[in-house]
Amino acid sequence: MTVSDHKNNPFGVQWQRYDADAPYPELVKTVPHIAFEVDDLQAALDGQKVIIKPNSPIPGLTVAFIEVNGAPIELMEVDRSICEEDI
């Protein structure tokens, strides 16, 4: 997986490219997604079709993916007391 810097443009767009053998759902690897920051990730996932379970790619950030109407959506919960990245 290759990820661009979301700070290098005025819109905060981050491009992600996945290798063919990357261990992610095909939907995530082939369809662009948007991300939303949520206050409570567990509550936001309630009743949703989770396609990538909650995980923490960096300290203070927990993410999960859901499928909504055939599209992947990334949900992010940020603990700014821990997360050193400018998310």
TORFIMI-190624 format. One record per residue (C-alpha): z, y, x; chain; residue in three letters. Coordinates in Angstrom, 2 decimals. Layout:
<nodes>
<node pz="Z" py="Y" px="X" c="A" r="ALA"/>
...
</nodes>
This chain:
<nodes>
<node pz="0.00" py="0.00" px="0.00" c="A" r="MET"/>
<node pz="-0.93" py="3.47" px="1.23" c="A" r="THR"/>
<node pz="0.67" py="6.59" px="-0.26" c="A" r="VAL"/>
<node pz="-0.41" py="10.21" px="0.19" c="A" r="SER"/>
<node pz="1.97" py="13.13" px="0.61" c="A" r="ASP"/>
<node pz="2.66" py="14.71" px="-2.78" c="A" r="HIS"/>
<node pz="3.67" py="17.95" px="-1.06" c="A" r="LYS"/>
<node pz="0.20" py="18.62" px="0.38" c="A" r="ASN"/>
<node pz="-1.17" py="20.04" px="-2.87" c="A" r="ASN"/>
<node pz="0.08" py="22.57" px="-5.44" c="A" r="PRO"/>
<node pz="0.27" py="19.99" px="-8.24" c="A" r="PHE"/>
<node pz="2.44" py="17.34" px="-6.58" c="A" r="GLY"/>
<node pz="-0.24" py="14.67" px="-6.99" c="A" r="VAL"/>
<node pz="0.44" py="11.54" px="-4.96" c="A" r="GLN"/>
<node pz="-2.36" py="9.04" px="-4.46" c="A" r="TRP"/>
<node pz="-1.51" py="5.37" px="-4.07" c="A" r="GLN"/>
<node pz="-3.91" py="2.72" px="-2.84" c="A" r="ARG"/>
<node pz="-3.06" py="-0.95" px="-3.00" c="A" r="TYR"/>
<node pz="-4.37" py="-3.77" px="-0.84" c="A" r="ASP"/>
<node pz="-5.96" py="-6.60" px="-2.82" c="A" r="ALA"/>
<node pz="-3.05" py="-8.92" px="-1.98" c="A" r="ASP"/>
<node pz="-0.31" py="-6.36" px="-2.74" c="A" r="ALA"/>
<node pz="2.44" py="-7.96" px="-4.87" c="A" r="PRO"/>
<node pz="2.05" py="-5.63" px="-7.86" c="A" r="TYR"/>
<node pz="0.59" py="-6.15" px="-11.33" c="A" r="PRO"/>
<node pz="-3.18" py="-5.76" px="-11.46" c="A" r="GLU"/>
<node pz="-2.73" py="-2.98" px="-14.03" c="A" r="LEU"/>
<node pz="-0.75" py="-0.90" px="-11.54" c="A" r="VAL"/>
<node pz="-3.24" py="-1.58" px="-8.74" c="A" r="LYS"/>
<node pz="-6.33" py="-0.67" px="-10.76" c="A" r="THR"/>
<node pz="-5.37" py="1.97" px="-13.36" c="A" r="VAL"/>
<node pz="-4.06" py="5.43" px="-12.38" c="A" r="PRO"/>
<node pz="-0.54" py="6.14" px="-13.57" c="A" r="HIS"/>
<node pz="1.68" py="9.11" px="-14.20" c="A" r="ILE"/>
<node pz="5.35" py="9.34" px="-13.33" c="A" r="ALA"/>
<node pz="8.23" py="10.87" px="-15.24" c="A" r="PHE"/>
<node pz="11.71" py="11.63" px="-14.01" c="A" r="GLU"/>
<node pz="14.36" py="10.40" px="-16.42" c="A" r="VAL"/>
<node pz="18.11" py="11.00" px="-16.50" c="A" r="ASP"/>
<node pz="18.97" py="7.38" px="-17.33" c="A" r="ASP"/>
<node pz="16.45" py="4.76" px="-16.24" c="A" r="LEU"/>
<node pz="18.15" py="1.86" px="-18.00" c="A" r="GLN"/>
<node pz="18.17" py="3.77" px="-21.29" c="A" r="ALA"/>
<node pz="14.50" py="4.78" px="-20.83" c="A" r="ALA"/>
<node pz="13.53" py="1.13" px="-20.31" c="A" r="LEU"/>
<node pz="15.24" py="-0.04" px="-23.49" c="A" r="ASP"/>
<node pz="12.63" py="-1.53" px="-25.82" c="A" r="GLY"/>
<node pz="9.77" py="-0.96" px="-23.37" c="A" r="GLN"/>
<node pz="7.39" py="-3.49" px="-21.81" c="A" r="LYS"/>
<node pz="8.63" py="-3.49" px="-18.21" c="A" r="VAL"/>
<node pz="5.94" py="-4.53" px="-15.72" c="A" r="ILE"/>
<node pz="7.82" py="-3.68" px="-12.51" c="A" r="ILE"/>
<node pz="11.58" py="-4.06" px="-12.67" c="A" r="LYS"/>
<node pz="13.88" py="-1.30" px="-11.40" c="A" r="PRO"/>
<node pz="13.91" py="-1.05" px="-7.62" c="A" r="ASN"/>
<node pz="14.92" py="1.48" px="-5.01" c="A" r="SER"/>
<node pz="12.14" py="2.38" px="-2.54" c="A" r="PRO"/>
<node pz="14.40" py="4.95" px="-0.82" c="A" r="ILE"/>
<node pz="18.11" py="5.77" px="-1.09" c="A" r="PRO"/>
<node pz="18.88" py="7.75" px="-4.24" c="A" r="GLY"/>
<node pz="15.62" py="6.90" px="-6.02" c="A" r="LEU"/>
<node pz="15.27" py="4.10" px="-8.55" c="A" r="THR"/>
<node pz="11.88" py="3.43" px="-10.11" c="A" r="VAL"/>
<node pz="10.40" py="1.05" px="-12.65" c="A" r="ALA"/>
<node pz="7.01" py="0.71" px="-14.33" c="A" r="PHE"/>
<node pz="6.33" py="0.16" px="-18.00" c="A" r="ILE"/>
<node pz="3.10" py="-0.43" px="-19.89" c="A" r="GLU"/>
<node pz="2.33" py="1.94" px="-22.75" c="A" r="VAL"/>
<node pz="-0.89" py="1.52" px="-24.75" c="A" r="ASN"/>
<node pz="-2.50" py="-0.37" px="-21.87" c="A" r="GLY"/>
<node pz="-1.58" py="2.16" px="-19.17" c="A" r="ALA"/>
<node pz="1.07" py="1.95" px="-16.44" c="A" r="PRO"/>
<node pz="3.82" py="4.59" px="-16.51" c="A" r="ILE"/>
<node pz="6.30" py="5.06" px="-13.67" c="A" r="GLU"/>
<node pz="9.84" py="6.10" px="-14.58" c="A" r="LEU"/>
<node pz="12.06" py="7.54" px="-11.86" c="A" r="MET"/>
<node pz="15.79" py="8.22" px="-11.77" c="A" r="GLU"/>
<node pz="16.82" py="10.46" px="-8.88" c="A" r="VAL"/>
<node pz="20.35" py="10.80" px="-7.56" c="A" r="ASP"/>
<node pz="19.99" py="14.08" px="-5.70" c="A" r="ARG"/>
<node pz="23.41" py="13.66" px="-4.06" c="A" r="SER"/>
<node pz="21.90" py="10.74" px="-2.12" c="A" r="ILE"/>
<node pz="18.13" py="11.22" px="-2.13" c="A" r="CYS"/>
<node pz="17.00" py="13.23" px="0.88" c="A" r="GLU"/>
<node pz="13.36" py="13.36" px="-0.22" c="A" r="GLU"/>
<node pz="12.00" py="16.29" px="-2.24" c="A" r="ASP"/>
<node pz="10.91" py="14.26" px="-5.27" c="A" r="ILE"/>
</nodes>
